[in-house]
């Protein structure tokens, strides 16, 4: 028999936590669980005794409270009966799972599947942090970057700057979410689950589209950050980012289709770790790895004149 209360029972934990007034800063995402303090016995300092799984199962390893689904947790937290819990949770907006950019669809054979719809872009909001960092609106539009906010979902992505993860043909597979709050307890980046970033280079689609001329280009700058790619683009310079300083074999193969030569500019704190990466690139392309100027920690802060001089 179908469960007439299934929609209420299956509320995702962030939405349930918001309805119950829980402090989400005391919870961490660990695989398929939300782990944190116990909302039932209100543990004061223990932020690891309670776990709420995506399938609804929850358990406190301290007070041994357990159950399954939003109704069970609401009953225990608010000390109410089943009917009252259903009525209470019935006022919580149901989640629109189609607009949560956290998971890349995977086919039964394991092949990555592109996103069918970019429905969360309609929830783009103004973001002074992004506008200050990338002041050129045309560049933000070209690379498809925006700030996402969906208060109804209490999403971990709300308030983050969304950076498209596309293949070289421009097909969208997901979004990398960049935190803008400055809260050290928040992960700086959220990358879609099941989506191997080793297959993608931020900015590759724009190069293939001919923005800087036909590929392979004579010279492409290889940097760590998508924001650095956009900063270089503001100055008319072609760049791609590997979502970090290391380069996977798939990314190296893609680089070979984009450029004849690479100017490799990792952040200063990674410069000494790049010898192996430089050697691998040099087997396929000419490569230059000039040191950053003194007092410069990140190539994003360089002026156009210094970029060209490198």
C-alpha positions as CSV (number, residue, x, y, z in Angstrom):
1,X,0.0,0.0,0.0
2,X,1.2,3.5,-0.7
3,X,2.1,5.7,2.2
4,X,-0.1,8.9,2.1
5,X,2.5,10.6,4.4
6,X,5.5,9.7,2.3
7,X,6.1,13.3,1.1
8,X,6.2,14.5,4.7
9,X,8.3,11.6,5.9
10,X,10.9,12.1,3.2
11,X,11.7,15.8,3.7
12,X,15.4,16.2,3.3
13,X,17.3,17.0,6.5
14,X,18.2,20.6,5.7
15,X,14.5,21.5,5.2
16,X,13.5,19.5,8.3
17,X,16.2,21.1,10.4
18,X,15.0,24.6,9.3
19,X,11.5,23.7,10.3
20,X,12.6,22.4,13.7
21,X,14.9,25.4,14.3
22,X,18.1,23.4,14.5
23,X,21.5,25.0,14.3
24,X,22.9,23.7,10.9
25,X,26.3,25.2,11.6
26,X,26.7,22.3,14.1
27,X,26.1,19.7,11.4
28,X,28.6,18.4,8.8
29,X,27.9,16.4,5.6
30,X,29.6,13.0,5.7
31,X,28.9,10.8,2.8
32,X,25.1,10.0,3.0
33,X,24.7,11.4,6.6
34,X,24.2,14.7,8.3
35,X,26.2,14.3,11.5
36,X,26.1,16.7,14.4
37,X,24.6,17.4,17.8
38,X,21.5,15.6,19.0
39,X,18.4,17.7,18.6
40,X,16.4,15.4,20.8
41,X,18.4,15.6,24.1
42,X,20.1,18.9,22.9
43,X,23.7,17.9,23.4
44,X,25.6,21.0,24.3
45,X,29.2,20.3,23.2
46,X,29.0,16.9,21.4
47,X,28.7,17.6,17.6
48,X,29.2,14.0,16.5
49,X,26.7,11.9,18.4
50,X,23.7,12.2,16.0
51,X,23.4,11.1,12.4
52,X,20.6,11.5,10.0
53,X,20.9,9.5,6.8
54,X,19.5,10.5,3.4
55,X,17.0,7.5,3.6
56,X,15.5,9.0,6.8
57,X,17.2,6.8,9.4
58,X,18.5,8.7,12.4
59,X,20.2,7.6,15.6
60,X,21.8,9.3,18.6
61,X,24.7,7.3,19.9
62,X,24.5,9.1,23.2
63,X,20.8,9.0,24.2
64,X,20.0,6.1,21.9
65,X,17.0,7.8,20.3
66,X,16.3,6.5,16.9
67,X,13.7,6.4,14.2
68,X,13.1,6.9,10.5
69,X,11.9,10.0,8.6
70,X,10.9,13.5,9.3
71,X,7.7,12.7,11.3
72,X,9.6,10.5,13.8
73,X,12.2,13.1,14.4
74,X,9.6,15.9,14.8
75,X,7.7,13.8,17.3
76,X,10.8,13.3,19.4
77,X,12.2,16.9,19.1
78,X,8.9,18.7,19.8
79,X,7.5,16.0,22.1
80,X,4.2,15.8,20.2
81,X,2.1,13.0,18.7
82,X,1.9,11.7,15.2
83,X,-1.1,13.9,14.1
84,X,0.5,17.0,15.4
85,X,3.8,16.2,13.7
86,X,2.1,15.7,10.4
87,X,0.3,19.0,10.7
88,X,3.4,20.8,11.7
89,X,5.5,19.4,8.9
90,X,2.7,19.8,6.4
91,X,3.4,23.5,6.3
92,X,7.1,23.0,5.2
93,X,7.5,23.6,1.5
94,X,8.2,20.3,-0.3
95,X,11.7,20.2,-2.0
96,X,12.1,20.6,-5.7
97,X,14.7,18.0,-6.1
98,X,15.2,18.9,-9.8
99,X,16.7,22.2,-8.8
100,X,19.3,20.9,-6.4
101,X,22.7,21.0,-8.2
102,X,24.6,18.5,-6.0
103,X,24.7,15.3,-8.0
104,X,25.6,14.5,-11.6
105,X,23.3,11.9,-13.2
106,X,25.1,8.7,-14.0
107,X,23.8,6.1,-16.5
108,X,23.5,2.4,-15.7
109,X,26.8,1.8,-17.5
110,X,28.6,4.4,-15.4
111,X,28.8,7.0,-18.2
112,X,28.3,10.6,-17.1
113,X,25.0,12.2,-18.1
114,X,24.7,15.9,-18.8
115,X,22.1,17.9,-16.8
116,X,18.7,17.8,-18.5
117,X,17.7,21.3,-17.3
118,X,19.4,24.3,-15.9
119,X,16.4,25.2,-13.7
120,X,18.3,26.8,-10.8
121,X,19.7,29.6,-13.0
122,X,16.3,31.3,-12.7
123,X,17.1,31.7,-9.0
124,X,20.2,33.8,-9.7
125,X,20.5,36.9,-7.4
126,X,22.8,39.9,-7.3
127,X,26.1,39.3,-5.6
128,X,28.4,42.2,-4.7
129,X,31.2,39.7,-3.8
130,X,31.1,38.3,-7.4
131,X,30.7,41.7,-9.0
132,X,33.7,43.1,-7.1
133,X,35.8,40.1,-8.0
134,X,34.7,39.9,-11.7
135,X,33.4,43.4,-12.5
136,X,32.9,42.7,-16.2
137,X,29.3,41.6,-16.5
138,X,30.0,40.4,-20.1
139,X,32.7,38.0,-18.8
140,X,30.4,36.7,-16.1
141,X,27.7,36.0,-18.7
142,X,30.2,34.4,-21.2
143,X,31.3,31.9,-18.6
144,X,27.8,31.4,-17.2
145,X,28.7,32.3,-13.6
146,X,26.1,33.6,-11.1
147,X,25.1,33.5,-7.5
148,X,22.3,31.0,-6.5
149,X,19.8,31.5,-3.7
150,X,16.8,29.3,-2.9
151,X,15.7,30.0,0.7
152,X,12.9,27.6,0.5
153,X,15.3,24.6,0.2
154,X,17.8,25.7,2.8
155,X,20.3,24.3,0.3
156,X,24.0,24.1,1.0
157,X,24.4,25.8,-2.3
158,X,22.3,28.9,-1.5
159,X,24.4,32.0,-1.4
160,X,27.2,30.4,-3.3
161,X,28.6,31.5,-6.6
162,X,27.9,28.8,-9.2
163,X,30.7,27.9,-11.6
164,X,29.5,25.7,-14.6
165,X,31.3,22.4,-15.1
166,X,31.1,21.9,-18.9
167,X,32.9,19.7,-21.4
168,X,34.8,21.3,-24.2
169,X,31.6,21.3,-26.4
170,X,29.8,23.4,-23.8
171,X,27.6,20.6,-22.4
172,X,26.7,21.3,-18.8
173,X,27.2,18.5,-16.3
174,X,26.9,20.4,-13.0
175,X,28.0,23.3,-10.9
176,X,30.9,24.0,-8.6
177,X,29.7,26.1,-5.7
178,X,32.0,28.8,-4.2
179,X,31.3,30.0,-0.7
180,X,31.2,33.8,-0.3
181,X,30.4,34.0,3.4
182,X,34.0,33.8,4.7
183,X,32.8,31.4,7.4
184,X,35.8,29.1,8.1
185,X,33.4,26.3,9.0
186,X,31.9,26.3,5.5
187,X,33.7,24.3,2.8
188,X,35.2,26.8,0.3
189,X,34.0,24.7,-2.7
190,X,31.2,22.2,-3.2
191,X,31.7,19.9,-6.2
192,X,28.9,17.8,-7.5
193,X,28.9,14.2,-6.2
194,X,29.8,11.5,-8.7
195,X,31.3,14.1,-11.0
196,X,35.0,13.5,-11.6
197,X,36.6,16.9,-12.0
198,X,39.6,15.3,-13.7
199,X,37.5,15.2,-16.9
200,X,37.0,18.9,-17.1
201,X,38.8,22.2,-17.5
202,X,37.1,25.4,-16.7
203,X,37.2,27.7,-19.7
204,X,37.8,24.9,-22.3
205,X,34.4,25.4,-23.9
206,X,35.0,29.1,-24.4
207,X,38.3,28.4,-26.1
208,X,36.8,25.7,-28.4
209,X,34.0,28.2,-29.2
210,X,36.7,30.4,-30.8
211,X,36.5,33.3,-28.3
212,X,40.3,33.8,-28.6
213,X,40.7,32.4,-32.1
214,X,40.9,28.9,-33.6
215,X,42.3,26.1,-31.4
216,X,44.9,25.0,-30.8
217,X,46.0,28.4,-29.7
218,X,49.7,29.3,-29.7
219,X,49.6,29.9,-25.9
220,X,47.2,29.2,-23.1
221,X,47.6,30.0,-19.5
222,X,46.9,27.2,-17.0
223,X,45.8,28.3,-13.6
224,X,44.1,26.9,-10.5
225,X,41.0,29.0,-10.1
226,X,38.0,29.6,-12.4
227,X,38.0,33.2,-11.2
228,X,41.6,33.5,-12.4
229,X,40.4,32.3,-15.8
230,X,37.8,35.0,-15.9
231,X,40.3,37.7,-14.8
232,X,42.6,36.7,-17.6
233,X,39.7,36.8,-20.0
234,X,38.9,40.3,-19.0
235,X,42.4,41.2,-20.4
236,X,41.8,39.2,-23.6
237,X,44.1,36.4,-22.5
238,X,43.1,32.7,-23.0
239,X,43.2,30.6,-19.8
240,X,41.8,27.4,-18.3
241,X,41.7,26.0,-14.8
242,X,42.1,22.5,-13.6
243,X,40.1,23.0,-10.4
244,X,43.4,22.8,-8.5
245,X,47.1,22.7,-9.2
246,X,47.5,19.1,-10.3
247,X,46.6,17.8,-13.8
248,X,44.9,14.5,-14.6
249,X,45.6,12.5,-17.7
250,X,42.2,13.4,-19.1
251,X,42.9,17.1,-18.6
252,X,46.3,16.8,-20.2
253,X,44.7,15.2,-23.3
254,X,42.2,18.0,-23.4
255,X,45.0,20.6,-23.1
256,X,46.7,19.1,-26.2
257,X,43.6,19.9,-28.2
258,X,43.4,23.5,-27.0
259,X,47.0,24.7,-27.1
260,X,50.4,24.4,-28.6
261,X,52.1,25.7,-25.5
262,X,51.2,26.3,-21.9
263,X,52.2,29.0,-19.4
264,X,51.7,27.3,-16.1
265,X,50.8,29.6,-13.2
266,X,49.9,27.8,-10.0
267,X,49.5,29.8,-6.8
268,X,52.7,30.5,-5.0
269,X,52.1,28.0,-2.2
270,X,51.9,25.2,-4.8
271,X,54.8,26.2,-7.0
272,X,57.3,23.8,-5.4
273,X,54.9,20.8,-5.8
274,X,54.5,21.1,-9.5
275,X,57.7,19.5,-10.9
276,X,56.0,16.2,-11.9
277,X,53.1,18.0,-13.5
278,X,55.5,20.2,-15.5
279,X,57.4,17.2,-16.7
280,X,54.2,15.5,-17.9
281,X,53.0,18.5,-19.7
282,X,56.4,19.0,-21.4
283,X,56.2,15.6,-23.0
284,X,53.3,16.8,-25.1
285,X,53.5,20.6,-25.3
286,X,56.0,23.4,-24.8
287,X,55.6,24.7,-21.3
288,X,56.8,27.7,-19.4
289,X,56.5,28.1,-15.6
290,X,57.7,31.5,-14.7
291,X,57.8,32.4,-11.0
292,X,55.2,34.9,-9.7
293,X,56.5,38.4,-8.9
294,X,57.6,39.0,-5.3
295,X,54.6,39.5,-2.9
296,X,52.2,38.0,-5.4
297,X,50.5,34.9,-4.0
298,X,47.9,34.3,-6.8
299,X,48.1,35.1,-10.5
300,X,44.6,36.5,-10.3
301,X,46.0,39.6,-8.8
302,X,48.4,40.3,-11.7
303,X,48.0,43.2,-14.0
304,X,47.7,42.6,-17.8
305,X,51.2,44.0,-18.3
306,X,52.7,41.5,-15.9
307,X,50.7,38.7,-17.3
308,X,52.0,39.4,-20.8
309,X,55.6,39.7,-19.5
310,X,55.4,36.3,-17.9
